Amino acid sequence: MTGSSLSRRTVMGLALAAGATGLAACTSPSDGNSDGAPTKITMLVLGDKPTNGRLEKMLAKLNGLLTEKANATLELFYVEWADWQTQYNVQLLSGDSKIDLITTATDWLFAYENAQKGAFLALDEELLTSNAPKTWEGVGSRGNWEVCKGADGQIYFIPEDNFTQWTNHGYFYRGDWAKSAGVPDGTITQFEQFTQYFSWVKQNKKKAYPWDVAGSNTTALTGYLQSKTDGQTLQQISAGNYYPFQTTKAAPFTVGSWFMDSPQLIEAANLAKQWNEIGVWREDALNYDGDTREALYAGLSGADQHHTQTYVGGIWYNLSTRQKGSDPKMYWFGQENKNIFRDLKTHGAMAVSANSKNPEKALQVYELIRNDEECYRLLNFGIEGSDYVMKDGKLAYPDGYDPSTDGLGANFWGGRMDEFEPPRLADHPEKEAIFGQLEGMSTDYPYSTLLINKDMIDPGLAAMGSVLSRFIPQLQYGKAKDPAAMIDEMRKELATAGYEDVKQSIQQDMDKWASEKGLK
């Protein structure tokens, strides 16, 4: 693990003072502006930058507070969704000293890997206790600093570990249409029932695609595999945009790959071929980059794909409001075989850039937007009265507000806190029951502290990613004339790319970790 480490610097003439946030203005030539002007801190977030002017108004108000409390201001740098995987990694490794705080995660944003490449600053105890004392204490009280450490034992990011959410994925669909399609109670409980649903939509809703989907989606394959096998994806290891390595519940410490080994992959590819022949998605889905979520809301798509948090906090309200009687529902991948993981404590996290010129000030700002309720509410909800209103203790939208066009879009996903999150009027009315249902069919991700040494396997992973990028999209969108033959060809090419050597290396790391943890 590489990365720079920083001890507390001498702060000239100033000290941290007690207060609501435990912070005071802190400037020095080495961390801040020598003329005493507020220090600009830039935080990298993911998503499309909003253009409705609400973000700028919120930041103007927030920055007044940050200037008062920490002699700093906050600016957001957006990595937008178009080609976000590539652009995010390019930005992290660019050496850009204008970025101070970086949204990260150990699963979908590969925090361990980026720390190893030197993108993040190592955070020692003195640095954290001096500049983010409430954060240090809170994460420590929950025993969660361990999952933020690299192989060298140093902390590289701060977990979003006090925010309840479910980011397990699945399909959103219309219960009214499913009922009309003959699905009992309009509730899909088996993956293959989507064939019945999609067929009805195709035949009866001529203006709608059964599932208008864009670009690099793999869930026709991976959703099926999660639902029909006991495969458990190792979330720390990617090959390009794909996660090729799994264990199983039956053999939790044996590394394999459903792309290489699972006979159910052929079943999934055959089903995708059937869906393509039905006309479930547009012919150019592979290259399409339109807004398919809006198509769902407009009644022009019968399905969409994302996670539970999106469903209970957005899909249900928006679709119910815009398509009266649509009865929005969600099928979870893995629900039929209880193959679902609870959220990682590091599904959202915040790192300090290794190139930041003001790391101490960056942590002071982070401490405020995470732990100061006034700052938190501004960044996450906006300005009361224009971006949100409170009704009977619940957060609601003002009259005339359209979530599709009026959203704040600050996308702070690296430090949300349950105690500052009011119930929302737009939440699914059975949100807690839905979470309880998920709790009953889910288990903890068992490999959160497993660190994979990628030094020797990066070339092999890159080669595997190249192979998968040629075959998986064709299989996902049902373009293979003979899915079994295409899968056989893909597996031969993966073997040539070095699959066995990569798997053996990961297995050695797995064996070492399991032994050290006393698991085998």
C-alpha positions as MATLAB code, in Angstrom:
seq = 'MTGSSLSRRTVMGLALAAGATGLAACTSPSDGNSDGAPTKITMLVLGDKPTNGRLEKMLAKLNGLLTEKANATLELFYVEWADWQTQYNVQLLSGDSKIDLITTATDWLFAYENAQKGAFLALDEELLTSNAPKTWEGVGSRGNWEVCKGADGQIYFIPEDNFTQWTNHGYFYRGDWAKSAGVPDGTITQFEQFTQYFSWVKQNKKKAYPWDVAGSNTTALTGYLQSKTDGQTLQQISAGNYYPFQTTKAAPFTVGSWFMDSPQLIEAANLAKQWNEIGVWREDALNYDGDTREALYAGLSGADQHHTQTYVGGIWYNLSTRQKGSDPKMYWFGQENKNIFRDLKTHGAMAVSANSKNPEKALQVYELIRNDEECYRLLNFGIEGSDYVMKDGKLAYPDGYDPSTDGLGANFWGGRMDEFEPPRLADHPEKEAIFGQLEGMSTDYPYSTLLINKDMIDPGLAAMGSVLSRFIPQLQYGKAKDPAAMIDEMRKELATAGYEDVKQSIQQDMDKWASEKGLK';
ca = [
       0.000    0.000    0.000;
       1.350    3.369   -0.943;
       0.184    6.807    0.025;
       1.471    9.794    1.923;
       1.026   10.121    5.666;
       0.562   13.395    7.496;
       1.032   14.191   11.177;
      -0.546   17.197   12.797;
       1.158   20.404   11.749;
       2.031   23.239   14.056;
      -0.877   25.624   14.108;
       0.409   29.117   14.707;
      -1.513   31.333   17.076;
      -4.737   29.353   16.946;
      -6.236   26.357   18.688;
      -9.272   24.213   18.274;
     -12.048   25.509   20.499;
     -14.983   23.735   22.018;
     -18.323   24.332   20.371;
     -21.218   22.648   18.657;
     -18.869   21.043   16.165;
     -15.651   20.990   18.080;
     -14.102   23.192   15.388;
     -12.794   26.719   15.115;
     -11.102   28.644   12.345;
      -7.638   27.225   11.804;
      -5.189   28.828    9.416;
      -1.488   28.589    8.829;
       0.817   29.048    5.854;
       0.929   25.257    5.398;
      -2.811   24.706    5.556;
      -4.932   27.636    4.506;
      -4.390   31.111    3.157;
      -1.648   33.144    4.828;
      -3.693   36.313    4.366;
      -6.493   34.904    6.512;
      -8.995   34.624    3.652;
     -11.277   31.573    3.660;
      -9.700   28.450    2.186;
     -11.566   26.898   -0.736;
     -12.067   23.159   -0.301;
     -13.171   21.181   -3.347;
     -15.044   17.901   -2.922;
     -15.331   15.396   -5.758;
     -18.831   13.943   -6.090;
     -20.465   11.711   -8.682;
     -23.462   12.604  -10.806;
     -24.589   15.103  -13.386;
     -24.144   18.662  -12.206;
     -27.548   20.327  -11.814;
     -28.317   23.364  -13.935;
     -31.395   24.735  -12.153;
     -29.480   27.209   -9.943;
     -30.522   25.628   -6.658;
     -27.089   24.184   -5.922;
     -25.398   27.568   -6.203;
     -27.935   29.200   -3.875;
     -27.449   26.450   -1.301;
     -23.645   26.684   -1.494;
     -23.746   30.446   -1.008;
     -25.630   29.940    2.241;
     -23.565   26.942    3.337;
     -20.311   28.762    2.647;
     -21.367   31.564    4.942;
     -21.573   29.023    7.748;
     -18.326   27.292    6.776;
     -16.515   30.617    6.698;
     -17.832   31.445   10.154;
     -17.081   28.047   11.659;
     -13.876   26.979    9.837;
     -12.724   29.917    7.706;
     -13.351   27.791    4.621;
     -15.695   27.426    1.669;
     -16.845   24.355   -0.229;
     -16.967   23.787   -3.970;
     -18.189   20.628   -5.706;
     -16.392   18.958   -8.618;
     -18.635   16.559  -10.563;
     -17.630   13.346  -12.279;
     -20.680   12.998  -14.502;
     -22.400    9.725  -15.339;
     -21.279    9.586  -18.962;
     -18.278    7.213  -18.851;
     -18.021    7.815  -15.096;
     -15.933    4.706  -14.341;
     -13.122    5.871  -16.600;
     -13.377    9.550  -15.734;
     -13.377    8.904  -11.987;
     -10.176    6.862  -12.062;
      -8.463    9.267  -14.463;
      -9.270   12.169  -12.154;
      -8.011   10.374   -9.031;
      -4.684    9.533  -10.604;
      -4.193   12.869  -12.364;
      -2.298   14.507   -9.500;
      -4.807   17.373   -9.476;
      -4.030   19.436   -6.370;
      -7.296   21.375   -6.671;
      -9.284   18.388   -5.338;
      -9.299   18.015   -1.543;
     -12.061   15.571   -0.607;
     -12.957   12.507   -2.682;
     -16.164   10.479   -2.557;
     -15.182    6.823   -2.538;
     -16.388    3.309   -1.667;
     -14.769   -0.084   -1.273;
     -17.140   -1.794   -3.688;
     -18.281    0.294   -6.655;
     -15.497    2.922   -6.409;
     -12.604    0.615   -5.436;
     -11.292    2.568   -2.466;
      -8.639    0.016   -1.471;
      -7.279   -0.112   -4.995;
      -7.140    3.665   -5.355;
      -5.468    4.018   -1.969;
      -2.872    1.492   -3.053;
      -2.228    3.543   -6.183;
      -1.507    6.602   -4.058;
      -4.699    8.600   -4.671;
      -5.595    9.021   -0.983;
      -3.795   10.562    1.959;
      -3.116    8.271    4.920;
      -4.918    9.680    7.947;
      -3.242    9.192   11.313;
      -4.978    9.457   14.648;
      -3.533   12.852   15.508;
      -4.668   14.365   12.212;
      -8.189   13.010   12.665;
      -8.593   13.857   16.343;
      -7.294   17.389   15.767;
      -9.466   18.226   12.779;
     -12.432   15.841   12.865;
     -12.849   14.870   16.536;
     -16.559   13.991   16.405;
     -16.004   11.872   13.331;
     -13.067   10.118   14.981;
     -15.050    9.393   18.110;
     -18.227    8.291   16.311;
     -16.569    5.873   13.894;
     -14.408    4.536   16.719;
     -17.381    3.981   19.013;
     -18.929    1.752   16.356;
     -15.640   -0.113   15.858;
     -15.399    0.722   12.170;
     -11.947    2.200   11.609;
     -10.584   -1.265   10.858;
     -12.432   -1.504    7.532;
     -10.832    1.786    6.459;
      -7.272    0.531    6.673;
      -4.984   -0.596    3.902;
      -2.518   -3.452    4.012;
      -0.025   -1.140    5.722;
      -2.415   -0.654    8.647;
      -3.053    3.020    7.921;
      -6.490    4.647    7.599;
      -7.240    5.904    4.089;
     -10.888    6.932    4.199;
     -13.803    7.666    6.535;
     -16.857    5.387    6.353;
     -20.480    6.433    5.975;
     -21.224    4.013    8.803;
     -24.139    5.690   10.562;
     -26.645    5.855    7.727;
     -29.280    3.165    7.216;
     -29.783    2.203    3.599;
     -30.182   -0.838    1.383;
     -28.289   -0.688   -1.888;
     -29.000   -4.228   -3.019;
     -30.114   -4.166   -6.633;
     -33.170   -5.359   -8.465;
     -35.818   -4.415  -11.012;
     -38.528   -1.788  -10.550;
     -41.751   -2.541  -12.401;
     -45.415   -1.580  -12.515;
     -47.691   -3.664  -10.325;
     -50.765   -2.647  -12.334;
     -49.236   -3.948  -15.546;
     -47.942   -7.104  -13.830;
     -51.442   -7.841  -12.536;
     -52.880   -7.360  -16.016;
     -50.181   -9.726  -17.295;
     -51.557  -12.442  -15.025;
     -48.863  -12.299  -12.359;
     -50.558  -13.199   -9.037;
     -51.257  -10.021   -7.035;
     -49.098   -8.201   -9.564;
     -46.024   -9.217   -7.547;
     -43.086  -10.858   -9.299;
     -41.334  -13.375   -7.051;
     -39.240  -15.341   -9.572;
     -36.739  -13.873  -12.024;
     -38.185  -15.695  -15.016;
     -41.649  -14.161  -14.391;
     -40.307  -11.046  -16.072;
     -40.703  -12.885  -19.380;
     -44.465  -13.023  -18.783;
     -44.501   -9.372  -17.722;
     -42.334   -8.115  -20.576;
     -44.368  -10.063  -23.138;
     -47.604   -8.463  -21.939;
     -46.092   -4.964  -22.027;
     -44.809   -5.545  -25.564;
     -48.219   -6.717  -26.754;
     -50.394   -4.216  -24.925;
     -48.396   -0.995  -24.480;
     -47.343   -0.160  -28.005;
     -45.566    3.094  -27.134;
     -43.522    1.564  -24.313;
     -40.453   -0.619  -24.226;
     -40.896   -3.466  -21.737;
     -37.510   -2.452  -20.313;
     -35.891    0.615  -21.819;
     -32.293    0.099  -20.793;
     -29.150    1.949  -21.745;
     -25.556    0.925  -22.189;
     -23.417   -1.172  -19.883;
     -26.020   -3.072  -17.895;
     -25.287   -6.704  -17.019;
     -28.239   -7.603  -14.791;
     -30.031   -9.864  -17.262;
     -27.065  -12.137  -16.517;
     -25.848  -11.239  -13.028;
     -29.331  -10.691  -11.588;
     -30.306  -14.157  -12.775;
     -27.107  -15.698  -11.400;
     -27.572  -14.071   -7.985;
     -31.150  -15.343   -7.899;
     -30.500  -18.871   -9.110;
     -27.147  -19.767   -7.514;
     -25.452  -19.304   -4.159;
     -22.645  -17.307   -5.781;
     -21.238  -14.475   -3.665;
     -19.418  -11.801   -5.633;
     -16.077  -10.583   -4.275;
     -16.721   -6.861   -4.433;
     -13.078   -5.805   -4.099;
     -11.981   -7.254   -7.445;
     -12.912   -5.884  -10.828;
     -11.775   -6.618  -14.342;
     -12.640   -3.461  -16.195;
     -16.319   -2.832  -15.445;
     -16.979   -6.438  -14.416;
     -16.779   -8.415  -11.176;
     -15.591  -11.829  -12.321;
     -14.797  -13.617   -9.042;
     -17.169  -15.280   -6.619;
     -17.271  -17.704   -3.755;
     -20.347  -19.737   -2.816;
     -22.246  -20.128    0.419;
     -21.364  -23.822    0.308;
     -17.631  -23.073   -0.109;
     -17.137  -19.530    1.228;
     -13.322  -19.603    1.099;
     -12.913  -21.105   -2.362;
     -12.505  -18.589   -5.184;
     -14.209  -19.252   -8.491;
     -16.122  -17.422  -11.196;
     -19.627  -17.834  -12.494;
     -18.400  -16.417  -15.807;
     -16.057  -19.418  -15.995;
     -17.760  -22.173  -14.045;
     -21.498  -21.687  -13.658;
     -23.846  -23.686  -15.914;
     -26.525  -21.144  -14.973;
     -24.712  -18.545  -17.084;
     -25.961  -20.400  -20.160;
     -29.504  -20.347  -18.729;
     -29.240  -16.591  -18.169;
     -27.891  -15.972  -21.677;
     -30.679  -18.069  -23.215;
     -33.247  -16.037  -21.298;
     -31.630  -12.780  -22.461;
     -31.809  -14.079  -26.045;
     -35.521  -14.756  -25.554;
     -36.038  -11.240  -24.173;
     -34.222   -9.748  -27.157;
     -36.434  -11.710  -29.545;
     -39.540  -10.451  -27.720;
     -38.273   -6.893  -28.151;
     -37.828   -6.127  -24.470;
     -35.287   -3.342  -25.139;
     -34.536   -1.073  -28.058;
     -32.398   -2.533  -30.824;
     -29.547   -0.098  -30.153;
     -29.630   -0.527  -26.359;
     -25.888   -1.173  -26.265;
     -25.166    2.321  -27.559;
     -28.185    4.139  -26.166;
     -27.528    6.806  -23.534;
     -30.981    8.322  -23.024;
     -32.738    8.881  -19.698;
     -34.515    5.577  -19.141;
     -35.665    6.574  -15.636;
     -37.687    9.398  -17.161;
     -39.099    6.906  -19.670;
     -40.388    4.822  -16.739;
     -42.017    7.884  -15.166;
     -43.561    8.851  -18.510;
     -45.158    5.430  -19.000;
     -42.777    4.606  -21.854;
     -40.870    1.827  -20.085;
     -42.099   -1.078  -18.010;
     -39.011   -1.506  -15.861;
     -35.820    0.018  -14.562;
     -32.916   -1.221  -12.459;
     -31.187    0.117   -9.379;
     -31.219   -0.425   -5.625;
     -33.771   -0.500   -2.833;
     -32.882    2.951   -1.532;
     -33.753    4.382   -4.931;
     -37.070    2.538   -4.863;
     -38.270    3.575   -1.414;
     -36.921    7.127   -1.651;
     -37.696    8.092   -5.224;
     -39.161    5.543   -7.631;
     -42.256    4.774   -5.582;
     -43.218    8.427   -5.111;
     -42.373    9.704   -8.583;
     -43.962    6.837  -10.491;
     -47.055    6.822   -8.259;
     -47.440   10.555   -8.737;
     -46.873   10.682  -12.473;
     -48.600    7.413  -13.406;
     -51.660    7.198  -11.186;
     -52.510    3.666  -10.118;
     -49.199    2.258  -11.379;
     -48.513    0.493   -8.058;
     -44.677    0.577   -8.312;
     -42.995   -2.567   -7.044;
     -39.491   -4.019   -6.818;
     -38.026   -7.464   -7.345;
     -34.720   -7.958   -5.538;
     -31.987  -10.030   -7.126;
     -31.442  -12.964   -4.793;
     -34.770  -12.687   -2.966;
     -35.950  -16.126   -4.018;
     -32.873  -17.847   -2.565;
     -32.010  -15.309    0.161;
     -28.747  -14.441   -1.558;
     -28.556  -10.774   -0.529;
     -25.873   -8.908    1.396;
     -26.496   -6.083    3.797;
     -24.818   -2.810    2.945;
     -21.101   -2.455    3.442;
     -20.167    0.183    5.993;
     -17.912    1.532    3.246;
     -20.443    1.527    0.402;
     -20.062    5.268    0.862;
     -16.890    6.858    2.250;
     -14.793   10.013    2.087;
     -11.060   10.278    1.451;
      -8.649   13.185    1.479;
      -6.746   13.548   -1.765;
      -3.041   12.753   -1.493;
      -2.462   15.901   -3.565;
      -4.548   18.256   -1.432;
      -2.727   21.414   -0.385;
      -5.060   21.818    2.594;
      -5.726   18.389    4.121;
      -6.341   19.670    7.640;
      -8.804   22.267    6.436;
     -10.479   19.629    4.265;
     -11.078   17.475    7.330;
     -12.452   20.451    9.259;
     -14.974   21.073    6.486;
     -15.857   17.390    6.399;
     -16.390   17.414   10.154;
     -18.930   20.185    9.730;
     -20.908   18.789    6.790;
     -21.109   15.445    8.592;
     -21.717   16.511   12.202;
     -23.113   20.039   12.241;
     -26.869   19.732   11.687;
     -27.293   23.155   10.091;
     -24.505   22.522    7.577;
     -25.711   18.961    7.024;
     -29.289   19.984    6.241;
     -28.174   22.625    3.771;
     -25.873   20.292    1.850;
     -28.287   17.364    1.781;
     -31.718   19.005    1.623;
     -31.068   22.576    0.474;
     -32.772   25.746    1.647;
     -35.920   25.279    3.682;
     -38.920   26.827    1.995;
     -37.588   26.589   -1.545;
     -35.889   23.179   -1.764;
     -37.926   21.487    0.962;
     -40.543   22.116    3.612;
     -41.354   20.342    6.861;
     -44.894   18.990    7.265;
     -45.857   17.271   10.508;
     -42.229   16.439   11.184;
     -41.635   15.032    7.705;
     -39.498   16.452    4.938;
     -41.615   17.262    1.888;
     -41.390   19.132   -1.397;
     -42.807   22.658   -1.793;
     -45.860   23.170   -4.001;
     -44.912   23.030   -7.660;
     -41.627   21.219   -6.993;
     -40.694   18.582   -9.593;
     -38.018   16.140   -8.340;
     -36.965   15.414  -11.915;
     -35.974   19.013  -12.652;
     -35.737   20.775   -9.295;
     -33.377   18.447   -7.447;
     -30.510   19.919   -5.434;
     -27.999   17.347   -6.719;
     -25.229   17.875   -4.140;
     -24.778   14.075   -3.984;
     -23.038   13.911   -0.603;
     -22.724   10.132   -0.300;
     -19.741    9.901    2.010;
     -20.942   10.919    5.453;
     -24.708   10.900    5.888;
     -26.016   10.465    9.421;
     -29.246    8.862   10.585;
     -29.790   11.399   13.380;
     -30.037   14.248   10.875;
     -32.311   12.412    8.444;
     -35.990   13.247    9.028;
     -38.677   10.934    7.671;
     -39.779   11.985    4.207;
     -43.303   12.455    3.003;
     -42.203   10.994   -0.358;
     -40.831    7.783    1.176;
     -42.640    4.537    0.526;
     -45.285    4.264    3.275;
     -44.084    0.743    4.069;
     -40.387    1.603    4.014;
     -39.636    0.131    7.424;
     -41.528   -3.068    6.633;
     -39.579   -3.367    3.372;
     -36.310   -2.938    5.256;
     -37.468   -5.539    7.785;
     -38.258   -7.979    4.985;
     -34.801   -7.470    3.528;
     -33.193   -7.905    6.924;
     -34.796  -11.324    7.192;
     -33.314  -12.588    3.942;
     -29.866  -10.970    4.074;
     -26.468  -11.666    5.595;
     -23.405   -9.523    6.293;
     -20.812   -9.333    3.537;
     -18.159  -11.649    4.983;
     -15.118  -10.280    3.127;
     -15.111   -6.621    4.169;
     -11.584   -6.883    5.633;
     -10.164   -9.076    2.856;
      -7.392   -7.196    1.071;
      -6.294   -8.405   -2.344;
      -2.726   -7.798   -3.480;
      -3.200   -6.656   -7.060;
       0.403   -5.802   -7.849;
       0.992   -9.014   -9.766;
      -2.519   -9.573  -11.129;
      -3.431   -6.163  -12.546;
      -2.251   -7.116  -16.062;
      -4.276  -10.325  -15.905;
      -7.352   -8.480  -14.666;
      -6.974   -5.938  -17.460;
      -6.741   -8.729  -20.022;
      -9.806  -10.419  -18.541;
     -11.677   -7.114  -18.612;
     -10.911   -6.774  -22.299;
     -12.332  -10.235  -22.986;
     -15.441   -9.654  -20.894;
     -16.115   -6.290  -22.542;
     -16.398   -8.041  -25.898;
     -18.602  -10.932  -24.810;
     -20.775   -9.892  -21.872;
     -22.660   -7.055  -23.654;
     -23.529   -9.430  -26.504;
     -24.801  -12.033  -24.044;
     -26.586   -9.463  -21.867;
     -28.593   -8.081  -24.782;
     -29.298  -11.476  -26.325;
     -27.310  -10.886  -29.504;
     -25.598  -14.302  -29.545;
     -27.079  -16.714  -32.077;
     -25.780  -19.604  -29.963;
     -25.263  -18.443  -26.340;
     -23.635  -21.691  -25.228;
     -21.072  -21.524  -28.039;
     -20.308  -17.865  -27.296;
     -19.834  -18.626  -23.594;
     -17.515  -21.499  -24.451;
     -15.456  -19.160  -26.643;
     -15.403  -16.500  -23.915;
     -14.180  -18.999  -21.348;
     -11.352  -20.122  -23.612;
     -10.260  -16.532  -24.103;
     -10.457  -15.822  -20.349;
      -8.190  -18.786  -19.750;
      -5.734  -17.442  -22.323;
      -5.906  -14.007  -20.648;
      -4.553  -15.526  -17.434;
      -7.676  -16.404  -15.446;
      -6.112  -19.323  -13.578;
      -3.068  -17.338  -12.448;
      -5.254  -14.472  -11.247;
      -7.587  -16.846   -9.425;
      -4.669  -18.625   -7.753;
      -3.263  -15.324   -6.490;
      -6.631  -14.268   -5.079;
      -7.019  -17.697   -3.491;
      -3.698  -17.260   -1.703;
      -4.872  -13.925   -0.284;
      -8.174  -15.543    0.707;
      -6.397  -18.450    2.449;
      -4.098  -16.102    4.353;
      -6.966  -13.854    5.434;
      -9.206  -16.738    6.491;
      -6.375  -18.276    8.486;
      -5.514  -15.013   10.236;
      -9.184  -14.509   11.124;
      -9.483  -18.075   12.402;
     -12.160  -18.897    9.834;
     -10.614  -22.072    8.444;
];
